[in-house]
């Protein structure tokens, strides 16, 4: 039974991966009862109206946490774009005796999407280098799943998709196949069975000669600018990022094939060939530094007078207008990508007088592609004090000496009146 003290319930909600949710309640005046540094065996940057993340060492110990936030939360895998997609399981064979169009030298790839990695987009998952029953990305990390055969470049949120982000040819070649008829929507609206045979959604396939073929999937309906037979140059716009096919979020699923086999552009190794291979990257040297193994970034922050779900945050449905003093809740949301085991966060809201309104945090035991954190109070008996409330978020990662280093620090504000 949930106790209430002074009519206030402190809430920490963690929405994990793609839809799984767990709710943690802490009851008390300060919302603190456990030290994060003691939680060692406990079972998706750009911010929305906030400062840019910065890196700096921790200058003070991590604060205490609510006692019940040590409960485990199982991360959910990202929904793929190609699993069991029967009519999408292979691309047309390479054109016979075709040379690399308009380009000399070894085959190299540019970014397939017009965005800034780590700022307004990020790599969500990689080709599965491991066995289907034990997925591993090319580093032997967990950022992939069973039959995943491409690299996923995800946008920060759905608003970006609506504004339009270009998908661009990663190398010169000849368009061999397109699809441009599927709606942009979370596949759960109509069920997996309805889209499984068209899992890649709207896409463009390009033959680059010498056995290389690339494919750009989940594009926005009506955006594709090329037709089969078109010769394209590196960097040419093919359309815009969408959410068509077997997916739940806006991204480009980028596939590379060599002689009929799906390969990883980070190593040139075939899918399922094994992780940890010191292979040859197909990415151009001028973007190699941008494609380091995924960093943690904040995708969105914002306040609301209720706990928002992931979809609401991805559409930035925060309170833009001042929150009325009659509201019975105030919640600070932080949407993260790239959570590593052992990472921890501390979040705090201060009231207009600078006093602590609520403070909480936790240590993560498991890897997760993305998490939505919501920290605040709800079911308040007393009205909110008018003025500016400030949310502060700090994120920590252990270094080689097991010391917590602060790698992200940001603030966001909201007006109550």
N, C-alpha and C positions, 0 to 999 in steps of 0.2 A: 504494500500500500504506500502510495506517495504521500509523504508528509508535506505540509506547507507551513512556513514560518513567515509571519507578517504578510501573508498572502502573496509571497514572491517565490517563484520557481526559477532557478538558474538552469539554462539549457545549453548543452553543447551537442549539436547535431552533426554527424559526419555522413555525407552522402558519398558512397564509394563507387568509383568506376562509372558504370553506365546504368544507374537506376537503383542499385542496392542501397538500402538506407538503414542506419542504426541510430537510435536516440539515447543520449546519456543525460541524466538529470542529476543535478547537485543541489542540495538544499542547505542554505546557510547564508549568513551575512556576508562573508568574504568569498565564498566559492572556492576555498582552497583547503586541501587536507592531505595531499601527497606530493612528495618531491619527485619531479620528473626524472631526476638522475637515479632514482631507485627503481624505476620501471625497466628492468633489464630482461625479465623473463615473462612479462605480461603477455596472456593469450591474444592529368591535361596537370625579364618579363615586363609585359605591359600591364598597367593597372588602370582601373576606371576611376579617373579623378584622383589618383594617388601618386605619391612620389615614385621615382624609378627605384627598383631594387638596387641595393648596394652590398658590397662584400666588406666585412670587417670582423676582427676577432671579438669574441665575447668578453665583455668587461665585467660582467657580474654573473653569478650562478643562475641557472634556470629556476624560476619560482615554483612554489608548490602547485599541485594540480588537484582537481576533484578526485576523490578516491575511486569513483566508478568509471573513469574514462580509460582505465587500463584494460577494459574488456576488448576482446579481439573483434576485428571487423574484416571479413574476408573480401579481398579485392576481386572485382569481376573483370574478366577479359573483355577487351573491346570487341564489338561486333565486327566481323570481317566483311570483306567485299567479295570474296570469291569461294568460300567454303561450299562444297556441294552445288556449285553453280554449273549445271550440266551443259548449257550452251555456251558458257564462257570459259570452259576449262582450257581452251587453247586458242592461239591466234593463228591467222593464216600463215602458211609457210613463207619463208623469205622469198623475195623475187629472185629468179635465177640470174646468176652472174652479174648482179647489180653491184656497183661500187658505191662507196660512201658519197652521197650526193653533195657536190660543191665543197667538200672538205677533204683535205689530205691529212695524213698522219694517222696515229692510232685512234680508235673509237673512244671518245670521251663525252661525258654528260654534263650539261648545265642543270641548274635547278628547274624542275618542271612547273613551278608555280611562282608567280610574281609577288613574293612576300619576303619579310626579313626574319630569318630563323631566330627563334628566341625572343622575338619582339611581338610580331603579330601572327606568327604561325610556329609550329614545332613538329618534330618527327615523333609520331605516336607509336609506331611499331615497324618492325623490320621483317625481312624474309626469314622464314623458319629454317635455321641451319641445322637444327636438331631433328630427332625423329618426331613423327606426329604425336606420339604418346608422351614425349618429353620435349616440348618446344624450347628452343634456345635461339636467341639472336646471334649475330656473328661474333659478339664478344663473349658468348656463353651466358649472357644475361637473360632476363625474363621478358624482354619487350617484343614479344611475338606470340603466335598461337598456332596450334596444330598444322593446318595446311596453308598458312599464310604465305603468299608467293610474291609479295611486293613490299614497297616502302610507303607508309602512309604519312602524308604531309597534312596536318590538321590545322584549320583556322582556329583562332581564339574563341570565336562565338558565332552565332547565327546572324548577327547584325552585319558582320563582315561579308557573309555570303550574299545578303540582300543588297549590299552596296556594290558588290562585284569585285572579285579578285581573279585576275587572269591566270589561266593555265597556258603554259608556253612549251613549245617544242624543245626538248632537251638536246636535240641534235638534228641536223638536216636529214631529210629523207622523203619518202613517198607515202602518202596516206593510203592505207589499204582497206580500212573498215571504220565505220562510225555507227553509233546509235544516238538518237537525240529525241526520244519520245517518252521517256519515263519521268514521272513527277518527282519533285524534290520534297521528300517527307521521310520522317522516321518510319522504317519498314514495319514497326509494330502496329502502325495504324491499320494496315491491311493484312498483316500476317506474313511469316517467313515463306510459306508455301507459294504465295502469290508472286514473289519476286526471286525465288531461289534460282530459277532457270535464267534469270537476267540479273544475276547478283552484282555485276559491275555497273549496272545502271547505264547512264549515258556515257559513252567513251569514244576515244579516238585511238586507233592503232597506226603506227608508223613503221615502215621498213627502212632501215638505214643501210642496207647492204652488208655483205660479208657475214650473213647469218644473224645480224642484230635486229631485233624488233622491240619497240617500246609501246606501252599502252597507258592511257591516262583515263582513269575511271571515276565514276560518281560525279560527273560534270553536270552543270545546271541545264535543265531542259530549255531548248531554244537558243542556247548560247553558242553552239558549235559553229565555227566559221569556215570549216574545210569540208571537202567531199573526197571520196575515194578517187585516187589518181592525181590529186594535187601534190605538187612538189613544194615542200616547206623548208624554210631555213631555220637555223638555230635561233631561238628566241622569238619565233613567230607566234602570235596569239592563236590558240586553238579554240578557245572558249573561256568559260569561267567556272570556278569551283562551285560544286553543288552538293546535294545530299540525296542523289537518286540511287536506286538499287538497294542492296542489302547493307544498309548502314543506319546509324542513329545520329550522326553528326556531320557537319560539312568538312570534307577533306578530299584530297586527291590520292587515290591508290595508284601508285606508279610501279609498273612492272617492266622488267627487262628480260628478254629472251635471247639466247645464243644457240643457234642450230637446234631450235625446238625445245630447249630446256630453260626453265626459269632460273635465273641467276641473281645473286646478290650484288648490286653495284658497288658495295663497300669492299668486296673481296674477289669478285668474279667467280666465286664458288657457286656450284649448283645448289638449289634448294635441297635440304636434308643431307648435304654432303658432310656436315660436321662443323662445329663452332671452334673458334680459336685459330682458324686457319690464317696464316700470314700471306694473304693473296694480294692481288693487284686491284687497287681502287679504280673504278671507271669514272669517278668524278674529276672534273677539271681542277687543276691546281689552284685556280683563283677562288674556288668556293670550298676547298677542302677544310679550311680552318673554321668555316661556318657549320660544318657537319660533324663536329665532335660529338661523342656519345652524349645523349640527351641530358641537358641540365634541367634543374628544377626551375620552374617559372610560375609567376602568378598571372593567371589569365584575366581574372576580373575581381574587383572588390566593390562592395556597395552596401548600403543600409536599407532596411525595410522594417515595417511595423508588424512583420510576421516572418515565419521561416519559409523561405522560397525553396522550391525544388530546382533540380539541375536545369531543366528546360527554361524555367523563368529566368535564371541567372544568365543562361546563354543568350537570351533575348534582352538582357539588361533591364528587366522589369523591377528595378529598384525604385525607391521613393525619390523622385526628382523634386517634387514640391516639398516644402517643409512638412515634417511629421507633426500632426496635432498633439497637443498636450493631453488630449483625452485618450490617446492610444494606450493600450495595455501591454504593448510589447515594443522592444527595440532590439534589432538583431543586426549584427555586422557579419557579412558574408565574405569569404575568401575562397576563390576557385583556383586550385593548384593543379599543376601537371608535373610528373616526374618524381614521385615520392620514392625514396630509397629506404631500405631497412635501417633502423637506428636513427633516422631523422626525427626531429622534434620541433614543435612550434609553441609559441606563447602569444596569446592574443589578449588585448585589454581594451575596454571602452572607458573613457573618462568623461565626466559630466561637465557642464559649462563652468563649474568652479575649479576644475582640475582634479576633482576627487575621483577615486576609483568607482566606477559604476558596476563593472564585472570584469573578472580576469580568469583565464583558463588556458589549458594547453595539454599536450600529451606527447608521448613518444610513439612512433610508428614501428611496428615489428616487421611488417611485410611490405614488399614492393607493391605499388599501385600506379597505374597510368594516370589517374586523376582522382582528386577528392574535392568535394565541396564542404567547406567548414562554415558553420553558422554559430556564432557566439553571441549571447546576449541574455535578456530577461524577457519572460512572458508572464501573462496572468498577473500583472501588477495591480495591487490594490490602490496604491498612491499614484497620482498623475506624474508624468514626466516634467522635470523642471525645464522651463523654456531656455533656449540658448543653443550653443554649438556643442555637439558631442563629437569626440574624436576617437576613432578606432586605430589601434596600433597593432601591427603584426610583425613578429620576428620569427625567422626560421633558422634552424640549426642543423649542422651536419658534423659528424665526428671525423677528425683527421686521423692520420696514421698512429698518433700517440693516444687516441681515444679521447681527445679533447673536443668539446663542442665548439665549433666555430659558427658565428652568425653569418649566413650567406645571403639572407634577404631581410630587409627592414623597410617597412612602408607605413604610411598613415592615410586615413581617409576621414572625411567629416560629414556630418549631417546636421541640419538645422531643425530644431523642435520649437514650434510656436503655436 
